Structure formats: C-alpha cells, structure tokens
Amino acid sequence: MAFGKTRMTLFHDRRQLLSGIIPSYTDPEACLRQLIELQKQVPSLYALLSVNACTLAFTHHALAPAWMTVGLPSGMIGLCVVRAMHWWRLRPQEISGAEAFNRLRATSLLTVLFSALFVGWALCLNAYGGPFEQGHVAIFVAITVVACIFCLTHLPVAALLVTVIVIGCFLIHCFTSGNSVFIAIALNTAFVTVVMVRILTNNFLAFLQLVASKAEAQRLGEENQRLAHTDSLTGLPNRRYFFQRLDALIAASAGRDAAFALAIFDLDRFKPINDTFGHTAGDRVLEETGRRLGAFATGGVMVARLGGDEFGVLIHAVDGPDEVVELCNRICSALHAPISLGETQVMPGCSGGLALYPHAGRAADALFDRADYALYHSKERKRGSATLFSQEHEDAIRAERAVETALQGADLAAEMEMHYQPILDTATDRITTVEALARWTNPKLGRVPPDRFIAVAERCGMIHSVTLLLLRKALADAAQLPPEIGLSFNLSSHDLASSETVIAVLAAVRQSGLDPRRITLELTETALMRDFEGAQQAITLLRALGIKIALDDFGTGYSSLNYFHRLPLDGIKIDRGFMADVESDLGRSVVSTILDLCQNLGLDGIAEGIETTEQLKAVRRHGCRYVQGYLIGMPQPMTELLEGFRKRTLPVEPVAV
C-alpha cells in the first residue's frame, strides 16, 4: 500500500483529457496500461519496419551503393531486432508506474531516432533508379507511417512524432522535386495520416477515460483504507497498520523461521520541547521525525507512528543482529540532528529497542514487549542509541517478574527499612545531613537492591505507596537526630508527576512534626524533564513549606541552563561517576565547571562517591564544600548511625590539603 498524497482525480473535462497525449502526463496507472498495450504491438512494428526495409533495399540493390542497400539497412534491422526482443521479454505487470513512464518517454525519444533514420535512408535511395523505384520509396513512406500510427495507438505522442518527422520530410522532398505526381502522392498521404491521427487521438482519449474511471473507483477504495491506516500528522502508517503488517510477517515467517526485527524508537526530549515551545512546535518535531524516519522506509523496512512520540519499524530479511543494530543506531543518529523551529533549534534525540524473530518471541505481543523492554534499557543506560533484546534481558525480565510478584504480596512495612549515609561539610568537618536509602529484605528473594525494586515499583504502579511508606519511616527516624542534622530523601520521577503524591508528601512532613527546613528532597534530572511545568509547580509547592530541593546525579541527564534559572533549587549533587576521574585533567575540568555553576547560581554543590582521601582532597581544592561517600561514612541503620555519633566516629577527621 502506498502512503502519502492522494493521486488527483483524472480528466474532469476535455482539456484535461487532451493532456494525456503529451509527454508530461505521468499518471502511474495510465502509464502502466499504456505500456501493457504497447507491449502487444511494438514487436510487430519493428518486424514491419524490418520487412519493409528489406524490400526497399532489394529493389535498389543494383542501383545504389552497397553501404546504402546492405550495410546501413543491416544495422537498422539489427536495431529493430534488439528493440523487438526487448519489448517481447518485457513484463509490464512487474514494473512500477514511474518506471513505466520512463520507458514510455524513452520509446518516444527512440521514435524520433528511428523515424529520422528510416525516412532519411528512404529519401536518399529515392535519388537512385527510375519511376518504379521512386514509387516504391513513396509506398514505403506511406505504409510505414500508417503502420506506425496503428502500432503506436496507445502512445500518441510517439505517433505524432512519427507523423511530423516522416510526413514533414516527405512533403519537403516531394515539393522540392517539382514532380506533380509525387506532390499529389505526398498530399494524399498527409491527408490520410491526419485523419488517422485524429481517429487515434479519439481512441486514446476513450482509453484514458476507461483507465480514469477504473482508477477513480480504486482510488476511493484505497482512500478509505489509507485513512484508516495512516497517521494524519506524519503521513506514516499508524499503529493499526503496523500490527497488521507484524501479524502478516509472523504468519509468513512461521513455517520457515525467517528472521526479521521489530524496533521501537522514542524521542528522548520531546515532552520538554512540547511543554516549553507549545504543541505547534511539538507537531513540527513529530512531522520532521516522521520525514526522517520515512527516508529509511525501503522495500525491506516499514516505518509507522505508534502514538505520541513513539515510532515502530519492521525490518524484513535480517542478515544478522549486527546489521540491524547498526541500522537502528543510524536511525537514532538521524533523529538526533537539530530541528529548526523558526529562529530556535531543538535536539529531541532518540533511543531505540529492538527484538529479533523468532529468538525474542513468536507472537506479536511478545516481540513488542521485548522490544519495549530493550527501549527502556536504552533510556536508562544507553540513551541516544539502540539496544538489542538479549538473553540477559530475558533473565532480567524473569527476575523483575519475581520481584514484582514479591513486591505485590509483601508486608512492606515489616520488610523494608531505611539506612542513612552522612554528608560532610568540609568547611566545619561536621555532618550536616544524612541521606535516607531504602533497603528491602524479602523472605523468598533475600536482599533486593534498591535500583531493582524501585524500577519494578515504577513499572507496576506501586511507587507512590512505596515512596510514602519509606518517607514516613525516614521522618520517624530523623526525629532521633540532633536538631542541627538534616534529612535528605529521594523522590521518584513518577512521584513528582503525581499531584496526589506531592500532597501526600506534604501531609506526611506536617504529621511528622519535623521542621521542614531540615528536609531536602532529591530529584533526578529525568524527574524534572518528564514534566517540566508539573515539576516546577510541585517544587514551588514543596519549597513553600520550607523543604529544600536538590538535583541528584547531575551531569548524567540532559538538563539545560534554560531550566535551571526557572527552578527554585537549593543544591546540586555531582554524580559519583565524575569522582573516579576527578584527579585527571578532564575530570578536574568537569567538576570545576559544575562547582562554578553552583557558585554562580547560589546553590550548594555536593560531591557523591568520595571513596579515597585523594578524591576528598581534589574536590576540596576545587572549592566543593559538601561531600558524601564511603570515605565519609557507609549507609547504616539509624541505631548504628546514632551510636557512631555517640562514639564520636563521626564526623571524620579533617583532611589536610
């Protein structure tokens, strides 16, 4: 099925009908029908030309030079045989409308060559012999042009070219000869030819009307089907058609296990662009994304818009996983290029996930779910590239299902507890804040890492209840801390996007009796970019109560200074990944830049992941006041943390610089 602009209705009046006989006429269906009809007639035309040429050469063989009666006719007949074989072997039903048009145009151009060649040769022979031979030349010209008109009925432009060239040359030759008999023959031949051309034109117009009526009926049917299967914004196939093609591809591949790939692509920063610049700009981004994806749609690749900023791709006849991953990464690169929105340029970026049939599944739902899981993996760990679903991911899915099952049936209040990691103020060498970190020990699964059960809770919709449970535990524990030490707690991106959860957080803080000014809520860049306007409102509401807001894992996401000055932040936590190279030139430059940003914006900078004395010395040299990591203190239950305070194992000893 072709997707794109609908072909215009053909021939509303006679003027439009007449446009069918000129070379600019390019309707694919009509071109195909013309080619099919011509394929039946053109070989006969070349046969007729060859026979006529042989007879004319024979009658002049004894009178004209050998090159004119043997050499030149042999070459012309050879060309006729080659073209006749070409048309005889042609399979018009197997070629496209565009190719059919090109062949018709080439045929019209060859008509000029053959017409000039044959009539020029015949008129040259007219100089040899007597009246009988000259009469044969006149007969040759007449029957040749008549035969050409009949054989080229379905290509009137070629028939007209033959008529103009052959009859024009013949008339000129006869009039310049001064022979009244030949002038009369030429005029008679021209008159008959004009009448035949008129009949040809009428027949061809009737032919076009028939093609047009069939095309119109087909167009109406295709239009209804197209509207049902096309995304109106991008012009790409829609979700319905995508899954129809997926089902058909599975059915065709089932018997022979032929490999193909299903890929899903999602724009990384579409929502912030849409929220910042408006829905019109968002539509422009989607239209351009659809155009760029459409460039990858070949005979073996089908592209569709699945909804929102999500696009699907089916890749037929996969040679190997490496080739598919390379293609998907090229798609990601194409969608990463800037998009112009008037005077502004945006870079939405793109991540992808793909699954191979039959390795990732034999059912449409299974393939799609696994490609979606691979996409989620790209979003989390390989943003901007494509991930191929593997056995490792299959094992992770089984493990996640086990975690989800355990999470839904667990006594979370009894099984979950909070550990706390101190944050050191290097200016005073005292602990100012402790970060609350969740721990879950399940009777069946044992200790489950936080990154696993938090991600599962987000995917299965339990994150809000888990967040509130953990926050209440942390607030209760924080009541035991000295009043000069604050509490830092992490919120999920899903929590920030839920107004009900934000209100519940405020209620939990009020009920705890803890001074809100001692509380810092940590948010990731992903949480802010997920719904910037909503995040801005939530942060404003939280800070109105006195709660501080810190941006966690800074440098791993896609924050913009445009967002920073619009957000009421209190601090930035430098991601631990930068600490491993903090002593290198690049690491020093990155950390120094982030700390300068904090100073310019009046924010506290907190370095995470401090594990060695050298790292601590390095960040202190760069002016970082607050640090956190195993060197400062390991995460531990509140009872052990308080015991450490009593034994004065915290704060740590000052480090000389």
Buried (B, 14 or more C-beta within 10 A) or exposed (E): EEBEEEBEEBBEEEEBBBBBBEBEBBBBBBBBBBBBBBBEBBBBBBBBBBEBBEEBBEBBEEBBEEEBBEEBBBEBBEBBBEBBEEBEEBEBEEBEBEBBBBBBBEBBEBBBEBBBBBBBBBBBBBEBBEEEBBBBBBBBBBEBBBBBBBBBBBBBBBBBBBBBBBBEBBBEBBEEBEBEEBBEBBEEBBEBBEEBBEEBBEEBBEBBBEBBEEBBEEBEEBEEEBEEBBBEBBBBBBBBBBBEBBEEBBEEBEEEEBBBBBBBBBBBBBBBBBBBBEEEBBEBBBBBBBEBBBEBBEEEBBBBBBEEBBBBBBBBEBEEBEEBBEBBBEBBEBBBEEBEBEEEEBBBBBBBBBBBBBBBBEEBEBBBBBBBBBBBBBBEEBBBBBBBBBEEBBEBBEBBEBBBBBBEEBEBEEBBBBBBBBBBBBEEEBBBBBBBBBBBEBEEBEEBEBEBBBBBBBBBEBBBEBBBBBBBBBBEBBEEBEEEBBBBBBBBBBBBBBEEBBEBBBEBBEEBEBEBEBBBBBBBBBBBBBBBEBBBBBBEBBBEEEBBBBBBBBBBBBBBEEBBEEBEBBBBBBBBBBBEBBEEEEBBEBBBEBBEBBEEBEBBBBBBBBBBEEBBBBBBEBBBBBBBBEBBBBBBBBEEBBEBBEEEEBBBEEBEE
